[in-house]
Amino acid sequence: MIVTRIRCTRCECEVIGEFQPTIFNRLSPENLAFVETFVRLRGNVKEMTRELRVPYSTIRNHLDDVIAELGFATGTHPEVEDLSAASQQEVLDRLESGEITVEDAAEELRRMNRK
């Protein structure tokens, strides 16, 4: 697909040409803002929890939503299984360091095992 016209909704100015949409055009405005924050903070989830004032599990869930919205399959490749094991270990490490409660860790591990 090629986009051939872009119009400003405020001033009605139009630009005509051939524009290639990117994979990020699939994202909702909320998920695009999330990705922009993620990139700006260099993927540092801990910084995202501070800036957005939400728990780690919320950031992870939102990232899962972005991955799904971009059309990437989860759980279909061996490297995803390795990532899942690493993610589970990360939850346990955060629990051990006191970053999250036992209840939060249990919920995150349950959610991972449902995928």
N, C-alpha and C positions, 0 to 999 in steps of 0.2 A: 504494500500500500504506500502511496505517495500522497502527502498533503500538498495541495496546490494553492491554498488560500488561507491566510491568517487575518482575522479581523479583531480590532480592539473594541470591546463592548462599551467602553466609555466614550471614545471620540469617533468611533466608526471608521477609523483609518484602516485600510486594507493593504496587505502585502501579498503579491501574487508571485509564485515561483514554484520550485520543487523542493520540498522539505521532507527529510527522512525522519519519521517518528522513531523514538528510542524505546527501549524496554520500559523506561521509567514513565513514559506516557500512559502506561497501564495503571499506574498507581492513583489511588484516591488522593485528594489534597492532604488529608490527614496523614496517610502513609508516606507521601512525598516529603512532608515536613519532618516526619520521623527519620527518614533516610538522610535528609540534609543535616539534622542534628547528629545522627550517628556518624556521618562522614566528618563533620566539623570537629567532633570529639575523638576522631581517629578510632572509632569502634570501641571506645572505653566504656563498657556498660556501667561500671561503677560511677563514672562521671555523669552518665546519663541519668542514673537514679538520683543523683544529687541535683542536677539541673532541672529535671522534670518533676522531682519530688514524688516519685512513685517507687514501689518496691521492685527489686530485681525481677521477680516473677512477671510483673507487668511489662517490663522491657522485653523479656524473653518472649512472652506471648505476642507482643506487638511485632517483634522481629519475625516470629513465625507467620503472622498474618501477612507481612510484607513479602516473605518468601513465597507464600501461597499465591498472593495476588500477582506476583511476577511470573507465576506459572512453573516454578521449579518444583519438581517432585521431591518428596521427602521419604526416606526409608527405602529407596529403591537401589541404592548403590552401596557396596561394601564400605566405602569411605564414610558414608553417613552413619553406619553402625559404629565405626571407630569414633566418630564425632559424638555419638550418643553416649558411648562409654566415657569419653573425656568430659562431656557435659555432666554426667552423673557424678564423676569424681570432683568436678568443680563445685557442685552443690554440696558434696560432703566436706570439701575443703572450706567452703564458706561457713558451713555449720560449725566446723571445728574452730574456726577463727572468731566465731561469735557474730558474724555479719548477719546471719539469719537465725530464726528460731527453729526448733525441731518441727513444729507444725508447718512452717513455710517450706522446710526441706522436704518433708513428707509429701506435701502437695506438689512441689516441683517434680519430684521423682515419680509420683503417680501420673502426672501429666505427660512426662517423657515416655513412660511405659505404655501409654495409650496410643502413641503414634506408631 
